[in-house]
């Protein structure tokens, strides 16, 4: 039996934890170790940056090893250390990749600045969206204006990002859409659910409204708090649980207090395992001002939760309004309040939405669907032979 030809990929990713993009990359690497995945002949090496020999991002580097991918540590002294260029060249020389794929602003820019690295190779730049935490981060986001136009393929997570990429000078024929995927998690026991609700102080007669995500401005938590202040009388009392950390934490606590919601809003912090939160919630809400292909939205759908979300970015590509949940305009606190109230007040409707959402996410956003599209992108690009050093 002939062995499949080997396709070598060098993936560059910055991450301190197993982020949404990292889950997709590592899931693909794990699949390559199966009998089916081995037939593709694909070998992946992952290079990540560290200022302390990999100990500062151990959660990510350990996950790379567990996924069976070759790990390469790029040692840097500071964020944009030019000394990393020599290391990147050495890694590429060792692996001899056919495709280099980058997943963050920094790695996009570094590969742009290394035309010799790209010569006779394909460059796939994965655009996961932007984070608007401060002025410095906005400047970093704008580095993509310089780098992404040179990539052979820009793989972005939703069609909503296509206009922004066009302003960067990325040709439409180089853009590919690849939504994030979801693998259903192991179920949570009733005992775990009861334990979490007890720890949070949520009574049996109270509904738990859940939102998970980084506490930063683009996630729209201030809109959510103002919506909850407007929440009309519903059949059950409620509490909001916010899971995540971020720069808006203190401001949001002050806002909750000023709105008279301090007793009803619980800041649960960061949790590596969020399954018990999904299992314990009655309604999930995603109030984002901007969004790509939201992993937490996919997770909530897979957890069979009724959902109220905004029409930000790729949310409208993942959900179908009034079929798999309720979508409201971005920044519309009254509309979000009405949607949450409708889900809390009509259990039959909420259950119908949750079942439809589960069916859609397992059909359209499975890991198998993600892999099939990604493999198609690789094959198409290799067949066109568009690699270069533009």
C-alpha positions in Angstrom: 0.0 0.0 0.0 1.4 3.4 -1.0 1.9 6.0 1.7 0.2 9.3 1.1 2.5 12.2 0.1 3.5 14.3 3.1 2.2 17.8 3.5 4.1 19.7 6.1 2.5 22.7 7.9 4.1 25.2 10.3 1.5 26.9 12.4 2.5 30.0 14.4 0.2 31.0 17.3 0.4 33.2 20.3 -1.6 31.9 23.3 -1.3 31.7 27.1 -4.2 29.3 27.4 -6.3 27.1 25.1 -8.3 29.8 23.3 -11.0 29.2 20.8 -8.6 29.4 17.8 -6.2 27.1 19.7 -9.0 24.5 20.2 -9.6 24.3 16.5 -5.9 23.9 15.7 -5.3 21.3 18.4 -8.4 19.4 17.5 -7.2 19.2 13.9 -3.8 17.9 15.2 -5.5 15.3 17.3 -7.5 14.1 14.4 -4.3 13.7 12.3 -3.3 11.0 14.8 -6.4 8.9 14.0 -6.4 6.3 11.2 -8.5 8.6 9.0 -6.4 11.6 9.7 -3.1 9.8 9.0 -4.3 9.0 5.5 -4.0 12.7 4.7 -0.2 12.6 5.1 -0.3 16.0 6.9 2.3 16.8 9.6 1.9 19.9 11.7 4.4 21.7 13.8 3.3 24.5 16.1 5.6 27.4 17.0 4.7 29.7 19.8 6.3 32.6 21.5 7.6 32.6 25.1 9.7 34.9 27.4 10.4 32.1 29.9 11.1 28.9 28.0 7.5 28.0 27.7 6.6 28.2 31.4 4.6 31.4 31.0 2.1 29.7 28.6 2.4 26.2 29.9 -1.4 25.5 29.5 -1.0 26.0 25.8 2.3 24.3 25.3 1.1 21.2 27.3 -2.0 21.1 25.1 0.2 21.1 22.0 2.2 18.1 23.3 -1.0 16.3 24.2 -2.4 16.9 20.7 0.7 15.1 19.2 2.0 18.2 17.3 5.7 19.0 17.3 6.3 22.0 19.6 8.8 24.8 18.8 9.4 27.6 21.3 10.3 30.9 19.9 12.1 32.8 22.7 11.6 36.5 22.8 12.6 39.3 25.1 9.6 41.5 24.5 6.5 41.6 22.3 8.1 42.7 19.0 11.6 41.4 19.5 13.4 41.4 16.1 15.7 38.6 17.4 12.9 36.1 16.8 13.4 36.3 13.1 16.5 34.1 13.1 14.7 31.5 15.2 11.7 31.4 12.8 14.0 30.9 9.9 15.8 28.0 11.7 12.4 26.4 12.5 11.3 26.6 8.9 14.6 25.2 7.7 14.2 22.3 10.1 10.6 21.5 9.2 10.7 22.5 5.5 6.9 23.3 5.5 4.8 23.4 2.4 2.4 25.8 4.2 3.1 28.4 6.8 0.0 29.5 8.7 -0.2 32.4 11.1 -2.9 33.0 13.7 -2.1 36.4 15.3 -1.2 40.0 14.4 2.4 39.5 15.4 3.0 36.3 13.5 1.2 37.8 10.4 3.6 40.8 10.5 6.8 38.7 11.1 6.0 36.4 8.1 5.3 39.5 6.0 8.7 40.8 6.9 10.4 37.5 6.0 9.9 37.2 2.2 12.6 34.5 2.0 10.5 32.4 4.3 7.5 32.6 2.0 9.4 31.9 -1.3 8.0 28.7 -2.9 5.7 28.2 0.1 2.0 29.0 0.7 1.1 31.4 3.4 -2.3 31.0 5.1 -3.1 33.9 7.5 -6.0 33.1 9.9 -7.9 36.2 10.8 -9.9 35.6 14.0 -11.1 39.2 14.5 -9.9 42.1 16.6 -9.9 43.0 20.3 -10.4 46.6 21.2 -9.1 46.8 24.7 -7.0 50.0 24.5 -5.3 52.3 22.0 -2.2 50.1 21.9 -4.2 47.1 20.9 -5.9 49.1 18.2 -2.5 50.0 16.8 -1.6 46.3 16.8 -4.8 45.5 15.0 -3.8 47.9 12.3 -0.6 45.9 11.6 -2.9 43.6 9.6 -3.4 46.4 7.1 0.3 45.9 6.2 0.6 42.2 6.4 -2.6 40.4 5.4 -2.6 41.6 1.8 0.5 39.6 1.1 -0.9 36.2 2.3 -1.8 33.6 -0.3 -5.0 32.9 1.6 -6.7 34.8 4.4 -9.0 32.4 6.3 -11.5 34.4 8.3 -14.2 33.2 10.7 -17.2 34.9 9.2 -18.5 36.7 6.1 -19.1 39.8 8.2 -15.3 40.4 8.2 -14.9 40.4 4.4 -15.5 44.2 4.1 -12.9 45.0 6.7 -10.4 42.7 5.0 -11.1 44.5 1.7 -10.1 47.8 3.3 -6.8 46.2 4.2 -6.2 45.5 0.5 -6.9 41.8 0.7 -8.3 40.6 -2.7 -11.6 38.9 -2.4 -10.4 35.8 -4.3 -7.9 35.1 -1.6 -10.4 35.1 1.3 -11.9 31.9 2.6 -14.6 31.6 5.3 -14.1 29.0 8.0 -16.4 29.3 11.1 -15.2 27.8 14.3 -16.4 24.3 15.2 -17.6 22.6 18.3 -17.2 19.2 19.8 -20.1 18.4 22.3 -18.7 18.1 25.8 -19.3 15.3 28.3 -22.6 15.9 30.3 -22.6 17.4 33.7 -24.2 15.4 36.5 -27.2 16.8 38.4 -25.1 16.8 41.5 -22.4 19.1 39.9 -25.2 21.4 38.7 -26.7 21.6 42.1 -23.3 22.2 43.7 -22.5 25.1 41.4 -25.9 26.8 41.8 -25.5 26.4 45.6 -22.0 27.9 45.5 -23.3 30.8 43.5 -26.2 31.3 45.9 -28.9 30.8 43.2 -32.1 29.4 44.7 -34.3 26.8 43.2 -36.9 29.5 42.4 -34.4 31.7 40.6 -33.5 31.7 36.9 -29.8 31.8 36.0 -28.9 34.1 33.1 -25.4 33.3 31.9 -22.9 35.2 29.8 -19.3 33.9 29.2 -16.5 35.9 27.7 -13.7 38.4 28.2 -14.8 41.4 30.2 -13.8 44.0 27.5 -15.8 46.7 25.8 -16.5 44.9 22.6 -18.3 42.2 24.4 -21.1 44.6 25.4 -21.6 43.7 29.0 -22.6 47.3 29.9 -25.4 46.9 27.3 -26.5 43.7 29.1 -26.5 45.3 32.6 -28.7 48.1 31.3 -31.0 45.6 29.7 -31.4 43.7 32.9 -32.4 46.9 34.7 -35.2 47.2 32.1 -36.2 43.6 32.4 -39.9 43.5 33.0 -41.6 41.2 35.5 -41.2 37.6 34.6 -42.5 34.4 36.1 -39.3 33.8 38.0 -36.7 35.8 39.9 -33.3 35.8 38.2 -29.6 36.3 38.7 -26.9 37.1 36.1 -23.6 35.1 36.2 -20.7 36.6 34.3 -17.9 34.2 33.6 -14.6 35.7 32.5 -12.0 38.3 33.4 -10.8 41.4 31.7 -10.1 45.2 31.8 -13.8 46.1 32.2 -14.3 44.2 35.5 -14.2 47.1 37.9 -16.2 49.4 35.7 -18.9 46.8 35.2 -19.1 46.2 39.0 -19.6 50.0 39.5 -22.2 50.1 36.8 -24.1 47.1 38.3 -24.1 49.0 41.7 -25.3 52.2 40.1 -28.1 50.4 38.4 -29.2 48.7 41.7 -28.2 45.2 40.4 -25.3 44.4 42.8 -27.3 41.6 44.5 -28.3 40.1 41.2 -25.1 40.2 39.2 -22.4 37.6 40.1 -18.8 38.0 38.8 -17.7 34.4 38.7 -14.1 35.0 37.3 -12.2 32.8 34.9 -12.8 29.0 34.8 -11.0 26.5 32.6 -14.1 24.2 32.7 -17.3 26.1 31.9 -19.5 23.0 31.4 -21.1 23.2 34.8 -22.1 26.9 34.0 -23.8 25.9 30.8 -25.5 23.0 32.5 -26.8 25.2 35.3 -28.1 28.1 33.3 -31.7 28.8 32.1 -30.8 31.4 29.5 -27.6 32.3 27.7 -27.0 35.8 26.4 -24.2 37.2 24.2 -24.5 41.0 24.1 -21.4 41.6 21.9 -20.8 44.9 20.1 -18.5 43.1 17.7 -18.1 39.4 17.2 -16.5 36.8 14.8 -17.4 33.2 15.0 -18.2 33.0 18.7 -17.1 29.8 20.4 -19.3 30.5 23.5 -22.3 30.9 21.2 -21.5 27.5 19.6 -21.0 26.0 23.1 -24.3 27.4 24.3 -26.1 25.9 21.3 -24.4 22.5 21.9 -25.5 22.7 25.6 -29.1 23.1 24.5 -29.6 26.6 26.1 -32.1 29.1 24.9 -30.1 32.1 23.6 -30.6 35.9 23.3 -27.7 37.5 21.3 -27.0 40.6 19.3 -26.7 40.7 15.5 -22.9 41.4 15.8 -20.6 40.0 13.2 -20.9 36.3 12.6 -23.7 35.8 15.1 -26.3 36.1 12.3 -24.4 33.4 10.3 -24.5 31.0 13.3 -28.0 31.6 14.6 -31.3 31.9 12.8 -33.5 34.5 14.4 -36.8 33.2 15.8 -35.8 29.7 15.0 -32.7 28.8 17.0 -32.9 31.8 19.4 -33.5 35.5 19.4 -31.3 38.1 17.8 -31.5 41.9 18.6 -29.7 44.9 17.1 -26.2 45.7 18.5 -26.4 48.0 21.5 -30.1 47.7 21.9 -30.6 47.3 25.7 -34.5 47.4 25.5 -34.5 44.8 22.7 -32.2 42.5 24.7 -34.3 42.9 27.8 -37.4 41.9 25.8 -35.6 38.9 24.3 -34.4 37.6 27.7 -37.9 38.2 29.2 -39.5 36.2 26.4 -37.2 33.2 26.9 -37.6 33.3 30.7 -41.4 33.7 30.5 -42.2 31.1 27.8 -40.5 27.7 28.7 -42.0 26.0 25.7 -40.6 28.5 23.2 -37.3 28.5 25.0 -37.1 24.7 24.7 -38.1 24.7 21.0 -35.3 27.2 20.3 -32.8 25.2 22.3 -33.5 22.0 20.4 -33.3 23.7 17.0 -30.0 25.3 18.0 -28.6 22.0 19.0 -29.6 20.4 15.7 -28.1 23.3 13.7 -24.8 23.4 15.6 -24.2 19.6 15.3 -25.1 19.7 11.6 -23.3 22.9 10.4 -20.5 23.5 12.9 -19.1 20.1 13.7 -15.3 19.4 13.8 -15.8 17.1 10.8 -17.3 20.0 8.8 -14.4 22.3 9.9 -11.8 19.7 8.8 -13.4 19.0 5.5 -13.5 22.7 4.5 -9.9 23.3 5.8 -8.5 20.3 3.8 -10.4 21.7 0.7 -8.7 25.1 1.2 -5.3 23.4 1.4 -5.9 21.3 -1.7 -7.2 24.2 -3.8 -4.3 26.5 -2.9 -1.7 23.8 -3.6 -3.3 23.0 -7.0 -3.3 26.6 -8.1 0.4 27.0 -7.1 -0.1 30.6 -5.9 2.8 30.5 -3.4 5.2 33.4 -3.6 6.8 36.3 -1.7 4.5 39.2 -2.4 
